[in-house]
Each structure stands twice: as structure tokens, then as C-alpha cells.
Amino acid sequence: MPCRMTSNILTRSCTLIVLLGFWSGSLGQNQSTLFRECMRSQLGQLFQESLVSIPGDIGYATRLGWSFQPDPNDHPVAFVDCTDVIHIQKAIICAKQESIGVCPRCGGHSRIGSGMCSGIVVDVWQLKQFLPSSDNTTVIIGAGLTLGELVYRLSTKMNRIFPVGHSPSVGTSGFLLAGGFSELANDLGLGCDNVLEFRLVNASGTKITANRNTRPDVYWASCGGGGGRLGVVYQMTLKVHPTSRYDKHVGFIASFSNSSWMPAYLEWLYNWQEHNLSILSRSTIDISRSSTEARVTLRGACVDSLSSQNCRGRFQASGVYQFPWTPSLTPNTKSIQYLQWISGTSVTSDPLGYFNTGGVSHGRGMTMRSSDAVTAVSFKYSIGQTPPRQFFVDFFTFVDQTCRAPGMVRCSILFQNLGRGITNIGPRASAVYGLRLAKQWISFRVQGANLAMSEHVKDVLRNYLAPHSLSAFINYEDRGLRNISVGYYGLDASRMIKVNKRMDPTHTFLSKQPLF
Ligand SMILES: Cc1cc2nc3c(=O)[nH]c(=O)nc-3n(C[C@H](O)[C@H](O)[C@H](O)COP(=O)(O)OP(=O)(O)OC[C@H]3O[C@@H](n4cnc5c(N)ncnc54)[C@H](O)[C@@H]3O)c2cc1C
């Protein structure tokens, strides 16, 4: 449209822009073609046309939509749908030959679109191996499984459980490399605490393994350092757990709307020793411009619990009934029902089907970025000190006012008290820092009139808690974080940077949040 203007200068600059666009477009096209030809010659008979999608191919547009939060600035040179580790190796070799960067992708659920880039997207989604050990305690998985597929296979083939997160379509690789957080982690540890070995292709295209004894630094950094920095993971060995403690459980949900109660609720929650009662829960406070009162919801389960009466007894012991609500309690008998319950949906007659179909790869992909902004912090008021009620009064008042500012739509603030599964491991034992030391995980999900507003309000809320926050949590990548390395890794920052530099000195891997 602007190029229709008649002024001479404008006409000339418009011509230049069009030419530049054409030139850079054809440069991109050339790079894409050269990359595909390199793959063809490197792989010989192993090359298949469906392996590489470049601009102009039908499959290219489809793959652009395989992100949960696509970044409109990303224009991939090519997508590689790897079905074998050799494809990853050759993709890295060809990318380097053509001086193009690489980003791995698994489930595409990064909240800042980290699984896509203006380079080669090395997608591992088709690596779906599932090889249980003979004693049923560990399993080797392909890096492309989604969490839903993992749950389904563990349940049907091994009768085992793993601390997965909330959405079946999240990729196992991205989830585990960034820690992997859930209510179940309070018992079983973060997802990555249960990875015994990572197998990856490094920035030179070589296969390497990392475990406690072999390349311990890479193993350390792979647990919570975040994906896409050290190499492309193609396989992992997981420790899996018996389901017995979670089979008999009582799912519960309770909520009320009344803003004046919120400080008291937050104070009680902070001090609640739920883990001692075998209760695994999360609380959410919703603040919406369409309602004058904030609403709190407590959702979770009494695990290892035979009856509603038993769960009610645990609530009575811990003061749940002091609040104006009547929790709804539902006893169940299968751990798969527990997993469906904490994923945020109601328990259906076919929970296995929920994980199987909900876990289809890239199932929740989108072509446009939403206007939501998200962050999560590891919160502890201060070491050895219980926060006074006034702290919670001020905190809630601040959040309530900020989330009701003109142009805001809503905020959800999620709280999870951290259990021993997470905090019994030291902050220097893996690249996960703050969660090991904190009392609570607090996540802000903000929806404003537009993305800029959401990002701004999310930053304001995160900064309010900064004096009491040990680090941000990288599974909820926060694009507004100022000092990325210390922000995510706290005192682990320099070690993380060192490992990253050693593994990828020339930035073969294109990170949206580079550490150096
Ligand atoms: C709806 C939803 C629910 C979520 N629920 C939870 C939850 O309950 N708990 C939690 O902890 N997190 C949760 N998350 C966050 C999620 O776990 C992270 O965003 C995770 O990184 C996504 O992994 P992915 O493979 O799906 O994403 P991708 O976008 O494919 O990858 C994420 C990052 O990992 C890298 N990566 C992917 N595969 C590989 C590989 N094979 N080798 C090396 N690097 C790789 C990518 O380059 C990118 O940097 C949720 C996110 C969404 C959108």
C-alpha cells in the first residue's frame, strides 16, 4: 500500500525495498535449496524428500503452525523431520557447511517460541522409541515423545508413573531439559531428576552421552539448563515409579470468590505443610476485570487415600475448612485418573484415551502468537522468617490493582508449595537453582489488551516479588527477564555459561535467550 505513493523519493525507496525483499527472499531460498542438496548428498540413499521442508513446499507452511507461541520474526530456512539420529547429525553438518544456525524442536510448546528460529529447525518429533528395562524400573525413550504419549505407554506397557506436567501435547525433551515441574514433582522430584542419561548430538554432529559419570557437566546442565543450548537430544533413559501410592487417591476442588479473604488464604497456604499429609495441590487466584471479587481455587488430591472421609480428616487437621467453601471430593482407584485430574480436566471414563489422543505431536500448535504473557518464580519470603500478614495484604492489594488497570483483561496467579521431592536436592546439584531453595512456586499468567501490555504487567508483577525470589523458572521462559543467566540459574549461572560455551562455542544453536 505505501509503495503506491507518488513522490519520487518514496517511489525510489519503495523500489529498493522491493528489490531488497526479493534479494533476501532469494538468498533464503538459495540457502534452503543448498541445505537440502547437502542433506541429499550426505545421506545418499537414506535421503527422502519428506525429510526436509523448505519455503514453497506444502509441508513448510504446515510446520510453521507447529508452535504453541510462534514468533512472527522467525523465518526458518528449512524444517528437518528426523526419523533417525543420522538425520540430526547430517542436519547439523549441513547447517554448518552453509553457515546456518540450528534450533531443535520437540513438542513446540515453548512459551516464547524457542523451538523455532530463522535457521534449520531440527524436529525430533518422530523419534518415538519406548524400550522398558527387563526389571521394569527404567525406560529408554526417543526424544520425540510427548508427555501424553509417555503417560500412555508407561501406563499400558509398564504400569509405571513419571512426574509429567499438565499438558499431554508438551514435548518430553523441552519439558525435561528445562526441569519439568508438577504437583507430582513434590513427591518424585522434577522430571529431570528422573533422567539417568541423555543421549545427544553435539554442535559438531557427533553422538555423545551424558550421565552422572560420563560428561557429568553436560548431565548437570541438561537438568534444568533449558533446551537448545548444548546439543540435540535424541534419546533419554528415565527412572520410572510404581503407581501404588497414586492409585487410591481422592481428587478435590474447592473455590470461593471474596477478595477480602485472599491475604488470609495466602498466609495460610504459605505455612501449609500439605506434604506431611500426602496432599499434592495447587492454588489459583483469578482476577478479572469482569468481576469485582478475586476467586481462589484449590485443586489437587489426597494421595494414598482410601476414602473421602480420610481426605476430609486431612483437611480438618490442616485448617482447609476455615475458608468459605465446601471442597468437592472424588475418590478414584487408578493413577492415570490422578494424572488426568491434575492436568486440569475432569476425570473421564477413558483417561488413557485422553493422554493418547491429547498427546498427539504438535497437537496444540498455533499460527499466531496469543497476547498472554507468563512467568514463574521461586518464592521464599526470607530464610528462617515467616512473612507477616501485612506482607500478604500488600502483595494481594498490589496484584489486584495491577491486574485491574485499564486495558487489562485478567490475571491468574498459580501457587504450589514445594515438597521434599524437589527441595531435598541441593541447588548446585543440577542447573535447577531457585526451586531447590524456595518455599513456593508462583506463576503469573497475564492477559492484557495486547501482548505489549501483558508483557509489561507480567514484568511489574515479577519485579514486585524480586526481593523474595531466588530465580525465575526456565520452563516458563520469561522474555522480559533482564539478566538471563542469573535470572534463571542464580548461583549456578557461571557454571551453566561455561558448559554452554564449551559445548557450543560458535553458537551453532540459535537461542532466543543466549547466555553469552
Ligand atoms: C500448555 C502448556 C502447558 C505446560 N505445562 C507445563 C507443566 O505442567 N510443567 C512444566 O514444567 N512446564 C510446562 N510447560 C512449559 C513446557 O514444559 C516448556 O515450554 C517446554 O520447554 C516445552 O517443550 P517442547 O518440547 O514442547 O517445546 P519446544 O518449543 O519444541 O522446545 C522447547 C525448548 O527445548 C528445545 N528442545 C526441544 N527438543 C529438544 C531436543 N530434542 N534437544 C535439545 N533441545 C530441545 C528447543 O530448542 C526449545 O529451546 C507448559 C507449556 C505449555 C504451552
The ligand as a Gaussian input file, in Angstrom:
#p B3LYP/6-31G(d) Opt

LIG

0 1
 C        0.022000     -25.640000      27.567000
 C        1.343000     -25.736000      28.271000
 C        1.424000     -26.439000      29.459000
 C        2.640000     -26.553000      30.125000
 N        2.694000     -27.225000      31.304000
 C        3.863000     -27.338000      31.960000
 C        3.955000     -28.024000      33.208000
 O        2.972000     -28.524000      33.732000
 N        5.167000     -28.096000      33.800000
 C        6.295000     -27.554000      33.245000
 O        7.367000     -27.684000      33.822000
 N        6.237000     -26.899000      32.081000
 C        5.059000     -26.767000      31.435000
 N        5.003000     -26.077000      30.264000
 C        6.235000     -25.499000      29.731000
 C        6.918000     -26.512000      28.815000
 O        7.305000     -27.641000      29.548000
 C        8.164000     -25.889000      28.183000
 O        7.795000     -24.806000      27.388000
 C        8.946000     -26.906000      27.365000
 O       10.208000     -26.369000      27.043000
 C        8.219000     -27.281000      26.101000
 O        8.879000     -28.338000      25.469000
 P        8.512000     -28.713000      23.976000
 O        9.428000     -29.778000      23.547000
 O        7.057000     -28.942000      23.866000
 O        8.784000     -27.336000      23.230000
 P        9.758000     -26.865000      22.075000
 O        9.288000     -25.484000      21.776000
 O        9.808000     -27.835000      20.967000
 O       11.169000     -26.826000      22.770000
 C       11.414000     -26.021000      23.902000
 C       12.918000     -25.765000      24.015000
 O       13.607000     -27.004000      24.098000
 C       14.482000     -27.177000      22.990000
 N       14.391000     -28.575000      22.561000
 C       13.293000     -29.249000      22.160000
 N       13.613000     -30.513000      21.847000
 C       14.937000     -30.638000      22.059000
 C       15.856000     -31.703000      21.896000
 N       15.469000     -32.894000      21.461000
 N       17.143000     -31.481000      22.198000
 C       17.561000     -30.275000      22.644000
 N       16.744000     -29.229000      22.808000
 C       15.437000     -29.409000      22.524000
 C       14.008000     -26.196000      21.938000
 O       15.057000     -25.779000      21.086000
 C       13.492000     -25.059000      22.796000
 O       14.556000     -24.256000      23.213000
 C        3.804000     -25.946000      29.579000
 C        3.720000     -25.227000      28.386000
 C        2.504000     -25.119000      27.738000
 C        2.429000     -24.326000      26.471000

